Amino acid sequence: MAIRTLPALVALLLGLACRGPRLADPVILALGDQTVRKSDFDRHVATLESRGGVAVSPEVRRTLFDTFLEERVQVLEARARGLVDAQAGPEEEKRAVERLLTDVSRVEVGADEVARYYEEHA
């Protein structure tokens, strides 16, 4: 998965997740059979608030949400590729994402592929 496609993927997955029925703990991100729920984001924010000792404003929360989704997409992809277990801790997830991004950076795209893409997506 190319790094520049992550924002588009996040938007697509978020849109799909939001189309379902409203639940008490809705899915905010799905990749294959893996999901991230609103409660996962709420726990993330609560952890940050406890470290800082102050409540997060709505504006900061929106920014944190975007960053959280981007990070979780990377973790879910690392899990899908078998780089990390679902029960892994944050440090293990971080190392797995680093391996994932290292692998992605080795992908070579030829000029003919770029030209074909732009022809198909004018």
Phi, psi and omega in degrees: 000125180286144182302320184289349178270352182300312180301320179294320179295317178300314180298317180297311182295321178296318178298318179294320181294326182282347182283339182287177180296149179287125179244165177296328179227076187292154173285128179253350180202136177222137176221108186064232179265006179265143180226158171235132183253164179303323180298329176296317178293318179300320177296320178300312180296318180299321177297315179296319180295321180292326177290320183273341180075015182217149179289146179274131180289160179302323180295316179293322179300319178297317178294318177298324181299314180299313180296317179301314180296317179299317179295319182291325176301317180295318179295316180298321178293320177298320176296315181300328180271002178077020181275343182202148178278158179296334182269007182294152177276175183302321181292320177295319178298318180299315179296321179295319178295320177299318177296318179301312182292328176295317178296320181295323183291345179274355180289131179251134180242124181278162180300325179293325177292319179297314180298318179297318179300312181292330175293319181283340183235050183296000000 
